């Protein structure tokens, strides 16, 4: 009898221990789920408005966003020129990097004097079916995420201006606009080695001056990455390191740089994405900026309407960005040359 009671007690103790272990394990799982959910909710929601395919810096900017754990890409809108072909280019990048579910919307078609240098690569991307209107997509995204959405504008501002014209009240519900555009004290080629030549009319602003003027008077918080802080040269040493990394993204960036047809990319647009991820990379100064009829972004007296980054540390930027471009998983098989 004593032995029977002892066995029964041992079984009860064992079952109790198992029960306690299961309760503890479930608590750990629940806590991990809460942490993961909290981390996901803390991601910065962005829409990237881009004229990808002309200069190659847009591809580097998109690539940096694509592999950032800090960002949730709500969608991409294409701007300026052949916006339908730009959609195909973005969709190809997403498809090849395993992110085909991110929406890509087609912006307003315009005439452009700038060559679509990466058109051959873009033409091997899938068509968008059905077509999604970029302006309405942007406004709907703001309505669904009031006060939470960051618009990262790295192309001419035609879509942005049209969104304000269509529904200014909704546009003002953006959390902020992070803009690559303008020139405050330094122009193209002012890299600190020679006397600065002063501000210039920067491309993204002068392509659609009216849209830029509308944005700078919209009242939406603007974080401006002008020429002063974005002339970041991807030199030969960095290209060699980056393009010898065997990942899908680095392979794409190498192909696109080759198709772009010049030697050293200047990664203007990548700074706008990097700033959203880590604002310490480009400290800002509060300024009053007005856009004149020629597309100059003039500093004037008055209540500040932008936070502008007037100087950055290029080495610090590349030490941040290079691992981001290279951290994707190693390729396990040859990358497809066509996604039609």
N, C-alpha and C positions, 0 to 999 in steps of 0.2 A: 504493500500500500504506500509506504513511504517513497519507494522508488517511482511508483506511478505519479504521486503528487509532485515529486521532484521533476519528472519529465514534463508534466503539464505546465509547471511553473517556468521551466526552461523554454518551452514553446511560446508561452505568453510573453516572456521577456524578449524572445527573438522577434515575435510579431510586433511588439511595441517598438523595438529598435528599428525594424524595417519601416514601420509607420512614421516614426520620427525622421528617419532618413528621407523618405518620400516627401514629407512636408517641407523639410529644409531644401530639397532639390527643387520642388515647385516654387518655393520662395525665391530661390536664385534665378530660375527661369523667368519668373514674373518681373524681378528687379532688372534683369538684363533686357527684357522687352520694354520696360519703362524707360530705361536709359537709351535704348536704340530709338524709341519713339520720340524721346525728348531731343536727341541729337538731330533726327530728321526734321523736327519742327523748327530747330534753330538754324537750319540752312537758309542762306540768303536767296530769295526767289528773284530770278532775273529773266528779262527778255533782252536778247541781243539783236540790235538793228544794225545790219552790216551790208557793205557793198563788196563782199568777198568776191575775189576773182580778178580784180585789177592789180593792185599792189598785193604783195604776198603777206603783209602783216596781219590782215584779217584772219587768215588761216591759222596763224600762230595764236591769235587772240582766242579764236574758237577752240583750238586745241587745248589751250590752258584752261578754259572754262569746262571743257568736256571731261577732263580728268581731275577736277577739283572736288574734293569731298565737302567743301564749304558751300558749294553752290547748288541750287536746284534750277535747272534750265527749264523754265515754263514754256519757252518757245523761242524761235528765231524768226525774224522778219528781214526780208531782203530789200535793199534800197538802191535806187539810182540805176540808170541804164537798163540792161537786159535782166530784169529781176527774176524772170522765169528760169533763165539759165543759172542764176545764182542759187535759186531753190534747189536745182538738181545737184549743184556742187555741195551744198550743205547736206542734202539728204544722202549723198554718197559718203561723205565723211561720217555721218551718223551711222549709216548702215555698216560700214566697214569696221567701225569701233564698237559695234554692238549696242547702239543707242537709237535704233530706228524708230522708236516710239515717240521721240520728241517732235512736237509739231513744228512745221516750217511753213511760213506764210509768205505769199508773193506780194511785194510792194508795188508802188506806183511806177509804171514804166516811164522813163524819160530818155531824151537824147543825151548822149555822153560823148565827149571828145577823147575820153581815156580808153585805151585799148583794154579789152578783156583778156589779159595775158594768159590766164589759165583756163581758157575756153575748152581746149581739147580734153583736159582732165574732167571738167564739169560736164561735158557732153556725154560722158560715159556713166553719168548718174541717172537715177530713175526719175521719170516724170512725176509730178505731183497730181494725183487724181483722188478726189476732186480738188480744184484750185481753191486755196484759202486766201481771202483778202487780208492783207497785212494790217491795214488801218482798223478794220473791224475786229480782227483778232486781238490787237493790242488793247483796244477799248474794252472788249469783253474780259480780257485777262485782268485788267484793272478793276472792273466791276466785281469780278470773282475774288479779288485779293485787295480790297481797299486798304490803302495805307501800308501795304506789305511789299509791293513790287518795285524793284529797281530796274529802270530802263537803261541799258548800256548802249549808248548810241555811238557807233564808230564809223559811220558813213555820212554822206550828205543827209540833211534833215527833212527831206520831202515827206516821208511817212509821218514823222513827228509833227510837222506843221499841219498836215491834213487831219491828223487825229485831234489836234487842238481846235481846228476849224470845225470839225464835225461835232465834237462834244467836249467843250472846254471844261465843263464842270467835272466830268469823269476823269479827264486827263489830270486835273489837279489833285486827284486822289492817289497819284503815284507817290511812293515813299520818297523817291529822288530820281534824278537823271544823272548818270555818270557819263560824261561826254569826252570823247577825244576830239578836240577841235579848238581852233583859235590860236592866237599868238599875242602875248601880252608885252613882253620885253625883248624876246628873241625870235628870229625868223629861221627859215630853212638854212641849214649849214652852219648855224651858230653853235659850235660845239665847245667853245671855251679856249680854243687854240689861237684864235685871232680876235681882234676887236669885233664885238657884236655889231650887226648891221641894223638892228632894231626890228620891231614887229613887222609882220607881213600878213597879207590876206591868206589865211590857211584854207586848204582845199575843201574840207568838209563844210566849212562855213560859207565860202564864196560860191559854192555850187548852187545853193538855195538860200540866198540872203534873207528873203522874206520869212522863210520858215525859222531861220536862226533868230531873227528879230522877235518873232512870236514866242519862241521858247524862252529867250532871255527876259521877257516881260511877263511870263506866265505866272510867276509866283511859286512855281514848283522848285524845291531845293535842287540846285545844280552844282555838281562837283566836276570841275573842268580840268582836263589834262591837256594843256596846250603844247605847242611846239617847244616851249621853254623847258619841258621836263620829259619829253617823249622821244627824243631823237637817240634811240638806243640801238647801237650797231651790233648786229650779230656777225662778229668778225670770223676770220678763217679758223682760228683755234676753237671757238665755240661751235662753229658749224661742223668741224671735224669730230668733236666729241658727240654732238647731237645726232648727226646723220649716220654715225657708226653704231648707234644703239638700235638693236634689231627688234623694233616694235611696229605695230600697224601705224600708229600716229607719226613716229619719226620717219618711217618710210614715206608716208604721205607728204610730210613737210619737205622732205628732200626732193621728191618729185615735183612738187608745186614750186619750190624755189628754182629748180632747173627750168621749168616751163616759164616761170616769170621772166627769165632771161637776163637778169643782171647779176652782179657779183655779191654785194653785201646788203642784205635786207636791213631796213630801219624799222624797228618794231614799234611804231607809234601806238597802234591800237592795242597791243598787248598790255600796255601800262594801264589802260582803263579797266580791263578785266582783273589785272593784278591788284589794283587799288580796291576793288570790291572785295577781294579775298582778304587782303591785309592792307589797311589804310596807312600803316606806318611806312610803306614803301614810297609814298609821295605826300609828305606833309602839306597841308593846304593853308592858304591865306584868304581871308574874307576881303572881297573886292566888289566894287561897282563896275560892271562891264556893260558897255553899249555896243551894238553891232551897227556899223555905218553902212551906207549904200554900196560900198565897194567890198564889203565883207571883212573889214578890219574889226577886231574885237578891242575896242578902246577902253582903257581904264579912265574912269571919270570920278569926280567927287560925288558923294551921295551915299544913301543907304545901300550896303552890300547886297548883291543879288546872286553872287556865286562864291563858291569856295574853290580857289584855283591853286593848283600845284605848280609853283614857279621854278622848282629845282628838284632833281632826283639824283640818287646815287646809282649809276648804271651798274656798277659791280654788285651792289646789293640786290638790284633787280634781277640780274642774271643768276645769282646764287639762289634766288627764290624760284625763278621761272624754269631754269634748266631741269631740275629734278621733276617738276610738274610735267614737262613735256616728255620726259623719259621714263616715268614710273608706270606706264601701262604694261600689261602682261606681255611677256615674250611671245613672239609669233610661234605657233605650233605647226603651221603649214603655209605654203606660199599664198600671198594675198592676191585676190582676184583682180584682174585688170578691167573687168566690166561688171556692172551690177544691173544691167538691163534685164 
